[in-house]
Amino acid sequence: MYCKVVFDVPLDRDFDYLVPEELGAKAVPGVRVTAPFGRILTGGMIVSVSEVRTAPEDMKLKEIVSVVDERPLFGSDLFPLASFMKTHWGCPVGQILFSLVPPQPYFKVDNSPVSIHIDIKTPAFTLTSSQENALKTIRAFPAYEFHPVLFNGPAYTGKTETVLRLAGDVLAGYGQTLITVPDIAAARQFIAEAETRFGANNVFCWHSRMLLSKKKKYFSAISNGLPCVVISTRSGALLPFKNLRLAAVLDEGDDNYKQEENKPYYHLRDLLMFRAQAHGAVLVFASATPSAEMLKMVQKKQVLQIPFTGAVPGHHFSPQIKITDKKGEKSRFLSDFLVRQLTENLQKKETSLLILNRRGYSTAYYCLNCGAYAKCKKCGAILSRENTPEHGDRLVCKKCGHTESLQQECPQCHNLIFKSRGGGTQKIVTEVQKLFPKAKLLRLDSDTLKTKAGQGFEALNALKSGAADIIVGTRLASGALRGAKVTLAAVLDAELELDGPDFRASEKYGQMLFGLRGHLSGVPDGRLIVQAADKEAYDYSPLLSGDYNQTAETELLLRESFSYPPYTHLIKVLIKAKDTTLLNTETAKIKRLGHNRATEVLGPVWCAKKTDVLKKQYLLFKTDEARWLDLLAVLDSYTPAKKVTIKVVADPYDFY
């Protein structure tokens, strides 16, 4: 007997092995094995078994040494799922398979049966008409049929409660449910509520910082088909569900659902569409601010939209919203109006949240008189100041690659004096401490959440308890407001939010504003302050009225006009090398390679930090629905020159 084995290595191929007679019954596709690979024994996975030899006759085949698993750990959708991920996002199939099944000796699955006790505690409050309609609609779906649904409506209209009721139905029927949230902070806040309702033994929390012992336990239980409710970040979509009946994506429009830091790359929305269809499960997307891609799917009737309108009892407040200047007499970061509001909140002992989503690493160049940023004359994005040995001191557009000199005239006040700015949340904390020395300040961003002892987890707890006076954070903080005691929120720099190199910048900005508005509509005397140098650069009227659909319609029209997703596909190729000449030569080759398969090629755009050893730049390929998978396959299989590395990302979210 013969088998083909793949390994967790960046080689997109399988390898032929002999199967010893004593292992013949155990050697089936999907089990992990130990086999000689080069000069060492390492873990692999069988992808196929055959009685017929397919390797060349003159090739001496080695034998697999052992079979690790008693049965395949993943369900029947393992290989179709791996194939789908490879086709839509690239990556060697071995690396994809070992992202779905942990490599040996990571852990083995316990196949022993587990007894469970299900006792669901459903809150005894009256449902709104929107909630009753959603439950009636979904409960009427035939069992084991795939149905994608969007719960769309403002905050505090009962979308999450409806998802929990549906999860209770599934658990009562001994099925499995997956509920995803955008980040670890949101998962930690949500898990306690789920455990109270479904019992701690029936709720599993899954994210990248889980203890290995708990990962072993949960992976085994899910692989064995144990009825459960899994609360997870995006990685939960890769778990080995055997009886998935409901999958729900909370805050669907959040960009954390795209994985492109490490291979394999994927987007949770598309991945769960595939998995829910394979399992015949109901798939619910819940969001007050759905993504443009989701709304386009609704327009094409690929997803059923169920509107949520009326607010749940006790949450009929309308927050006050104020658009102010970016700086005042007392501070170059805070307007006078915001300083007064912070003072008032401190007197009332209420928590305030300040958001500065410091993007990228490049230093922005701004007018010393009014605070307006120098902008690209080609595409209107904010210019970044860079000083490199190759190009000297200049301004660079990270969106289209255009460069300009440091001599700028302010588009707002025509001032000629500009200064560099590179401050982020840490700088704001220092500034606020000068203004309010007795206030308790905390930072909440990715840096402060890196360790359990970090300030970030204290800030997360303070959001719910009100133990801090002022919390300064990035957009991550705005997504952790569930149950928070925040009555004042302020966005400190609208221009930084709007004018990044990402074509989704205005969508993300709108989602953040409406998310903050939604939270503040749940508290009495909620206030939202937006600081902007140019108050006409964004249409704030839908925000004032609470009409996200109007904002979304405008966004879709702009995307269609400029041929951006969801009306086209983007593929980003990041090229890295130490030598600039080699970098440029390889970039030109890749550009020619994809030119005939793309409708437009943008770049190259220089994106290296001044301190980086490797020089970096990227190309963006725009392509249509008919050709994008072909172009992705060509770029993903391209082998660059020695001393050059490339990274290919389909429909990218990261442009820095």
Residue, then its C-alpha position, 0 to 999 in steps of 0.5 A: m500500500y502507498c500513501k501521499v503525505v504533506f508536511d507543515v513546510p512552505l513546499d506546495r507538494d505532497f510526498d510518496y511513502l510506503v505503508p507497512e502492512e501492520l499500519g495498513a488499517k490505520a493509514v487513512p486520509g486525515v490522520r497524522v503520521t511520523a515519517p522520515f523527511g530528509r534526515i529526520l523523523t517529523g510529523g506529517m498528514i496522509v492526504s490519500v492512500s492507494e494500492v497503485r504506485t504513482a511514484p516513478e519506478d526508479m524512486k526508492l520509497k521510504e516507509i511511514v514509521s507510525v500512525v499517531d491518530e486512531r481516527p481523523l481528527f477533523g470532519s469530512d470537510l477537512f480536504p474540501l476546506a483546505s482546497f477552498m482556502k488554497t484557491h481563495w487565499g493561497c498558501p501551501v496545502g500542508q501549512i493549511l492542513f496543519s492550521l486545521v489539525p495541530p501538528q504532532p506532538y502538539f497534542k493528541v485527541d482524547n476519544s473517550p466519551v464525555s457526559i454532559h448536563i445541559d441547563i439553559k437559563t433564559p432571561a425572562f424579559t419581553l422580546t421586541s417585535s424585531q427579535e420575535n420576527a427573527l426567531k420565528t423566521i430562523r426557527a422555520f428553516p428546515a433542519y440541516e439546510f444552509h441559510p445565511v442571514l444578516f441581523n442589521g440594526p442599531a445598537y441595543t435592538g436585541k441582535t446579540e440576545t437573539v443569537l443567544r436564544l438561537a444558540g440555546d435552541v441548538l444546545a438543547g438539541y445537542g448541537q454545536t454553535l460557534i459565536t465569533v467576536p472581533d478580538i480577545a478583549a471582546a471574547r473575555q467580556f462575552i464569555a461570562e455572559a454565555e457561561t451564566r446562560f449555558g453553564a460553564n461546562n458547555v461554553f468553550c472560549w477559544h483564542s490565540r492566548m488560551l492555555l495549551s491545556k484548555k486548547k487540548k480539552y476543547f479541541s478534543a471535545i469539539s472533535n468528538g461532537l460534544p454539544c457546546v457553545v464556542i465563543s471565539t475570535r476568528s481562529g475558532a472558524l478552523l475548529p473541527f466541528k462535527n455537528l455545527r448547527l449555528a454559526a454567528v459572527l458578531d460585529e460582522g464589519d470589523d476588519n479583525y476578521k481578516q487574517e493576513e499576518n500569518k499563513p494561512y490567510y483567510h477572511l472569516r466571512d467567506l470561510l464560514m460561508f463555506r463551512a456552514q454550507a458544508h455542515g448545512a448550518v444556519l449562519v448569522f451575521a449581526s452588525a449595526t454597521p455591516s461591511a460593504e461586502m456584506l451589503k452587496m451580498v444582501q443586494k444580490k440576494q445571497v444573504l437574507q437581511i432581517p432588520f432590527t428597529g425598535a430599541v430594547p427597554g431602557h435604551h431609548f437615549s439619543p447621544q449628543i454629538k459635537i464636531t469640533d476643531k482639533k486643538g485648543e488654547k490649552s492643548r494642541f491635541l484636545s479642543d477647548f470644548l473637549v477639555r471642558q467636557l472632560t472636566e465635567n466628567l471628572q467632577k461627576k466621576e464618570t469614565s471618558l474614552l479618548i480614541l486616537n487610532r495611530r496608523g502605521y509608522s510614518t510621520a504625518y506632516y501638518c500645518l502648524n497654524c490650523g492642524a490640517y495635514a499635507k495631502c497627496k495631489k494625485c489621490g488626496a491621501i495624507l502624505s507621510r514624511e520619510n528620510t531615507p539614504e536612497h531618496g533623502d527627506r521627502l513626502v510620500c503617499k502610501k496609497c498611490g506612491h506619489t512623492e512631493s517635496l517638503q515645501q507645502e502650502c496648507p489647503q485650509c489656511h494657506n500657511l507655509i509652515f509645517k511640522s512633523r507629527g508622529g504621536g500616538t496614544q502614549k503621547i496623548v496620555t502624557e498630554v492629558q496627564k499635564l491637563f488633569p494630573k489627579a485623574k486616573l489614566l489608562r491606555l488600551d491598545s495592542d501594546t498594553l494587551k500583550t501581557k496579562a500584567g499589562q495596563g490593557f487588561e486593567a483598562l478593560n476591567a475599568l471600562k466595565s467597572g468605571a474604575a478609571d477616569i480617562i481611558v486613551g486607546t485605539r479603535l480596539a477600545s471602541g470595540a470593547l464597550r459592551g457593558a462599559k460605563v463610558t458616558l463621554a467618547a471622543v475621536l481625536d483626529a478625524e483626518l488620520e482616520l479618513d486619509g490613510p492608504d486603505f480604500r476602506a478608511s472612510e468605511k472603517y471611520g463610519q463604523m467606528l463613529f456609529g459604534l460609539r454612537g450606539h454605545l452612548s445611546g445606551v447610557p443617559d447623557g451620552r456624548l460623542i465628540v469628533q475633532a476635525a480640521d476639515k469638517e466638510a471632509y466627511d458627511y456627518s449628517p447620517l451620524l447625527s440622525g443615526d442612519y447608517n444605511q445612508t452612509a453605507e449607500t454612499e460608500l458603495l457608490l464610491r467603491e463602484s466609481f473607483s472600482y474597488p471591492p466588492y465590485t472588483h478584487l485586489i491582490k497585494v504583493l509585498i516584495k522584500a530585499k536588502d538590495t534596492t536594485l534587486l528589489n526593483t528588478e524583482t518588482a518589475k518582473i512581478k508587475r509584468l507577470g500579472h499585467n495581462r491578468a489584471t485590469e489595473v496595477l497600482g504601485p510600487v508603493w514604498c512601505a519600509k520603516k527607516t530602521d528596517v534592514l529589509k527594503k519593502q514595497y508593494l504592488l496592487f493588482k485590480t482584477d475582475e471576478a472572472r480572472w482573480l483566482d487565476l491571477l492569485a494562483v499565478l502569483d502564489s506559485y511564483t518563485p522569487a530570486k534569491k535574497v528576495t521574499i514576497k507575500v501575496v495577499a488576496d483582498p488585503y486589509d493591511f496597506y502599511 
